[in-house]
């Protein structure tokens, strides 16, 4: 009988050690000893060039947590709009992530034991570009808008660790340190929204997706594109009191990921929640806390999935500040926000920073409460 067991435990350096054990019940193990050395050498040789993968393949989900923030469900002024966002992220993970699918072992010999202790670190600098149009004619009693976005980015990934193997009385250890980076354009993401206003309450539904045309290679650690398509739908709510200047927004959605045909790997269904709360401090400035929660609802799958379910999760908490100013006959907004991540499982976590400049048609008149703040 063949037995497969995967265990994870804290390593000496705080990293996780993953053990993959394959054994066959046999009272007479002496017959296998002549092949021990060959099996051990084959294993270490096969481990020479690890390939990195995580829950939500590549460590990057289709949905970027933190995408929505203040006033997300509030209807906008009809016309053309444009936004450009600089995004910087730095994230790390232990071996429960780095080792999950790092080494393709192949057909292991009976009794072979592998221990992999590794860490991974990722950095990304991106420029997201998103033109859009808000329609003046109501649709189902609400305000319709469409947009499309892509990203120009530099992404770098590094993995370092050690691999040890034992087979009977023999043992061997191999250290590795691999890294790469890529610069290029990402996938194309079209989006459609529909928003309704009911006094202080505002509601929104949206649909978006990913068209996999970005820079991607299945054998590379770092990628800009995902290598597969995805569909995401959701809805949200914004409370905005113009008299007090307070607002609160919460937008939730789910992502269905298609199969990556290059790796035969399919990420599970993901749930995400972005929220924000803010108050106008002056007529032109508002600020407040922001956060997000991301969790994978179903297991990864496909023939390329070699570790099973491996669902991911992460939580982020931070703050934002926005300054509004005229740009000719348009209105400009400059938003700075940042998040620190915690409570991560099977996913890299760290911190990220967003700087967004956007222009859109100006409001017909300034909000009375914001103007009143200047005269207090």
N, C-alpha and C positions, 0 to 999 in steps of 0.2 A: 504494500500500500504506500502511495506517495503522499507525503504530508508537506503542505506549504504553510509557513507561519511568518507574519510580518510583525515586528515589535518596534516600538520607539521608546527611548529613555533618555534622560539628560546625560550629556557627556561631561567630561571633566572641565571643559572650557565653557560650559553653558550651552553648547550646541547640542542638537539631538543626534543620537546614534540610531540608525535604522538597520535592523538585522533581517536578512532574508535567508531563511533556512529551508532547504529541501532535503528530505531524508526518505529512505526506503527501509521498511522493516526487513531485517535480514540477520539471522543469528550468526551467520558466518561472514564477517566483514573482511576477513583476511584476503579473500579473492579479489577485492577491489584495490588493495594497497598498491599494486604496481602502476596503477593509472593516477594515483594521487598527485604526483609531481606534475604530470602533463596537464591535469585539470586545473591545478593551481596556477601554473604559468599561463594557461589559456585565459583564465579569469582576469589576471592582472593585465594581460595584453589587451583584452577586450575593453578594459576600463580606462584605457589610455586617453580617450577623448570623450568626456561626458557630454551629454546633450541635456540642456536644462528645460524643465517644464514644471508647471504648477497646476493646482486647481484653477479653473478658468485659464485655459492653455496659454503658456508663455508668461504667466503671472500678471497678465493684463486682461481685464474684462472689457467687453464692449462698452458698458456704461462707465463713465468716469465719475466717481462719487464727488459731489460738490458742484455739479453742473448747474443746478438750480439754486437760487438764493432769494433775496428779498423781492417782493412785488412780482413773483413769478406768474401768478394767475391773474394779475391785474390787466385789463385790456389796454392796448397801446393806441397811439395815434396812427390813423391810416397812412400808408405810403411806404417808401423804401427805407430800409434801415441796414446798418452794418456794424459789426463788432469784430475786434481783434483782441485776442487774449494771449498774453505771455504766461506760460505755465512751467513751473520748476518743481520737480519732485525728487526726493531722496528716500529710498526705502531699503530695508534689509530683512533677511529672514534666516532662520536656522535650518538645520538639516531635515526637519519634518517637511519643509518645502523644497529645499535644494536637492535632497536625496530622493524625493518621492519618485521621480522618473529620470534621474540623472544618468544612470548607467543601464544600457541594454545588455543584460547578461547572457541571454540566449539559453541554450540547453545546458543546464548545470548538472554536474556529476552528483550522484547520490552522496549525501553527507556533507556537502559543501556549505560553508557558512561565510557570509559577507558582512562586514561592518563598514558603514560609510558615515563619517563625521564631516560635515561641510557647512559653510555659510555662503550666502549670496548677497550682493549689494547692487542696487540699480539706481541710476540717475537719469533724469530726462529733462531736456529743455525744449519747449514746444511753442510754436506760434499757431494758434487756432484762428482761422479766418471764416467768418459766417455772414454772408449777405442774406437779406430776407425781405419779404413784402407783406404788409398788413392790408387786408381788403376792407374797403369802406362799406360794401354791401353785406348786410347780415346773412349768416348761414345758420339755419335752425335756431334763429333768435340770438345767435352769438357772433363773436368776431373771429373770423378765420385769418390765419397767417401761415405762410410757408417760408422755409429757409433751407439752405444747404451749407454744409461746413466740410472743411478738410483741415489738415495740419501739416506744417513743415517742422520737422523735429530732429533732434540728435538724441539718441538713446544709447546708453552704455551699460553693460552687465559684466560682473566679475564673480567667479565662483572659486573658492579655495577650500581645500579639505584634505582628508586622507582616506585611503581605502585599505582595509586589512582583510585578509582571507586566511582561513585555516582549513586544512583537510587532513584529518588524522593527526599525526605528529608534526606535520609541516605547517609553516606559516610564512606569510609575506606581507609587507606593507608598502604602499605606494602613495606618495603625496602628489597633489596636482594643484595647479593655479592657472586658470584659463580666463580669458576676458575677450570681449570684442565690442565694437560700437558701430553705429550706422547713422547716416544722415540721409533723409529723404522725405517724401510726402507720404501721408497716411491714406486711409480709406476715405471714401466719400460718404457723407451721412446726411441724407435728406430728412426733413422734419416738417410735420404739419400740426398746428394747434387750433383749438377752438375754445374761446373764452366768453364767459357770461358775467355780467355785473348785476348784483341785487343789493343796492344800497351799500352797506359796509362789507358785504360778503361778495367774494369773487371766486368763480369756479373755472377749472380748465381741464380739458382732456387733450392728450397728445399722442402722436405715433411717430416713431423714427426707426431708422434701420441703418445697417452698414453694408456698403458695396465694396467687396475686398479687392481694391485696385492698388493699395499702398505697398510700400517697400517691404517685402516679406520673403524669407527663405527658411524652410523648415529645419535646416541644419545649422542655423545661426542662433546664437544666444540672444542677441538684440534684434528687435524688429520694430518697425513703425506701424505697418499694417498688421491685421490680425491673422490673415490667411484664410478666413472664412466669413460668411455673411451672418447677420444677426437681425432680429426684429425686437423692438421694444415699444410697449404701450403703457400708458398710465394716466393719472389724473392728479389734481391737486386743488388747494384752497388758499386764498389770501384774504386775511382780514385787514382792512385799512380804514382808519378813522382820520379823515382829513382835518377835523377840528383839533384833535390832540396830537396828530403827527405820528401815531403808533401804527405799526403793521406787524403781521405774523404770517408766514407762508410755510406750507408743507406740501411737497410733491412726492408721490410714490409711483413706482412702476415695476414691471417685470420684463426680463429679457429672455428670449428664446434664441439659443445659439445653433447655427447649422453645423453640419459636419465639416471638419477640415479634411479635404480629400488628399492633402499632401501627407498627413500624419494619421489619417483614419481615427482622429480624436474628436469627440464632441463634448463641449463643456455643458454642464447642467443648466437648469433654469435658475436665473438670479432674481432676487428682490432687492430694491434699493429705495431709500427714503432720504431726501434732502430737505432741510428745514432752515429757517432764518427768522430772526426777530429784529426789528430796528425802530428807531425813533429819529425824527428830524431834529437836529441840534440847532440848525439855522435854516434859512430859506433854501440854501444850496447844499447842505451837508446832512447826511444821515449815517448812523452807525449802529452796530449791535452784534450779538452772537450769531454764529452759524454752526451747523453740524450736519453729519450724515451717518447713516447706518446701511451697511451692505451685507447681504447674506445669500449664500447659495442654497436654493430650496431642494434641488434634486441632484442626484449623483452624476458625475462625469461618466461618459460611456464611449462606445466605439471599440474596434479591435486594437486601436493604438493605446488604449487606457490599460496600463499594466499594474495599477495599484488599487483599483476599486473606486469607492465612492468619493472620498477625499474632498468634502465640501469646504468652502472657504467663507470667511467672515472678517469684517473690519468695521471699526467705529471711528469717526473723526469729529473733532470739536475745535472751534476757532472763533474768529471775529472778522468783521468786514467794516469798511468805511467807504462811502461814495460821495464824490463831489460833482455837482452839476454846473454846467456853464454853457453859454451860447456859442454855437459854431455857425456863423452867418445867420441864416434863417432856420437852422436846425438846432437841436439840443444835444449837447455832448455830456457824457457821463464817464468819469474815471473811477473805477472801483478797485480797491486793494483788499484782498482777503487771504487768510491763511488757515491751515488746519494742522493739528497734531493728531496722529492716529494711535489707537490702542485697542486692546481686546481682539487682536488679530488671530485667526486660525487658518492655517494652510494658505497663507497669502502674505506677501511682503508688506511691511508697514513702516511708516516713518513720518515725514512731514511734507507738505506741499504749499506752494505760494502761487497766487493768481493775481495778475494785473490786467484789467480789461478796460479798453477804450471803445466806446460805442457812440454812434450818432443815429438820431431818429427825428421824425417831425416833432416840432416843439408843441407844447400844450397851448391851447388858445389863451389861457390865463393862468397865473400862478395860484397855487392853493392858498386860500385865505389864512389857514392856520399857520402855514410856514411863513407868510409875510408878517403875521402878527408877532411871531417870535422875535423878529428883528426890532420891534418897538417896545419890548418889555423892559 
